[in-house]
Amino acid sequence: AQFTIRTVLLAMARTNAWHRADRISAVCLLVLSSVAEGSAGYAPATELFESAGLQSGGAPDRRIVHGVLAPAEAPPPPTNDKPRPVEVGPWGFNIAGMDQKLQPGDNWVDYTSGKWLKKTKISDDQSSWTAFSSLRDLTEFQIRDLLQEGAKANSLTGTLYASYMDEATVEAKGLSPVFPFLEKIKQLATASDFATFCGETEFGFGSCPFGFGVGADAQDPDMNVAQLSQDGLGLPSRDYYLEETFAKQKKAYADYIVLMLGKIGWPEPEAAGAEVLAFEETVAKVSWSVEARRDPEKTYNKMTIADLSVKAPGFDWAAFMEAAGRVAGNVQLVVSEWNETAEDGVIGIAAIIGSTDLTTLRAWSAFHFISGAASYLSKEYVDAAFGFSKALSGQETQKLRWKRGVGNANAFLPDAVGKDYVERYFPVSSKKTMDELTSLLKEAFAARIKNVAWMTNATKEAAQKKLASFTFEIGYPKKFKDYSEMSMDKTDLFGNLEKALAFRARWSLSQLGKPVDKAYWGMPPQTVNAFFEPGRNRCVFLAAILQPPLLLRRR
């Protein structure tokens, strides 16, 4: 679809029937889109402007186009010393990676990227390679510098990083950090015990057949509401259980379940593993498809927790909600996969739990707990977990431990790392550049709305009103979460992660029933990404994406 859009944009830029603002926007999107393709060699942006009949020099239009930069053709091997190179190439639209001997209607991908695909090798520690990858690599090095300095100063983030990097201590502890949880699982004697354990570990390393959390209400986006959805599958989607296409991955998962149960000394791991897989296969059959879960109307079902107990029997909802966060039965929540006629989704999964033997539910809980915690235990468990993930991703080797340590800090203390990151690496000039660029984009969009022939005047007025309320947020949020009451220990990685997870749970539950605080972001600024939130009508550009090769900083 990306390549189809690019071709349409090229035609749009060169067609006089389109309004000038539309054609300018097309050129800008063409230039920006070349970054995502990942090939080398460019048709200059000036030629695109001139071929579209647009002035390229001096006019404000020119300022919309920022430099497009050639990414590395192939990533060098990972190193502890320096990031993979970020190459700054010429201006314009990247054409050298195209295979123009082909007809675009025969093979879009090879026509637009065939040459680049043939000569680019994915590094063994990666599952993919794009223009973003070299920038993510650079950002990891930037964050590592911050964390190493923090470790010397005993900062919260530095201490967490140091505890991850202390392999000797992690190795010496082996499986001992999870012993209390495994013992508790063995003692689950009733269906209510199972529901309680699911609630207690919902925000931790465990797993639950349902996902529970707090977020903006889709039909009242200024308010937070409790949310419930289907869950409980260890493979990416129901299709991995039901489609022959994924037979290889399903077999790898079956072997992984048995392997992990055996490593924790679970009774009869092969038989227990088969029961766990059979349970998930049954859950998969009543789970909604990826496509069905995209329907905003069907996935909005508001009810109370008391309603759940009546309409979705088989699971002790009251015990689960009490353990997850003392959520009362009269609290309203939005349930995603709900169909009382079909009795699938949440209703179907609850019924399956109610008819499943506790022996199977205990084995299922034990497997998912050790699988979730494995990456933070000794090498034996880390390697076992990676061995399975390799079957899904194709990534041949693990990332270097320090890179995993950076990812760990980003995942468990995202705002603390992000605050330090923007103070060090996000200059005021980048924000000014993006403020200018986004302002010009809004101007061009407003002109487009004004001049399109297919909109009625009333529609144009409504569109202009929505555009006027549209906001861009650049770099970092107005607020960062406050971790000042948290302490960490350089010798206790697992304990540190438990503290971070408990903080996350408390913070999330504290937002229930309150207005959405838009000063916070759902993604930390050190992420190489950007996102759009329809409910808030805003687009957010994170600090880490606003550096070369995706944004040239003015000198």
Disulfide bonds with the S-S distance in Angstrom:
none
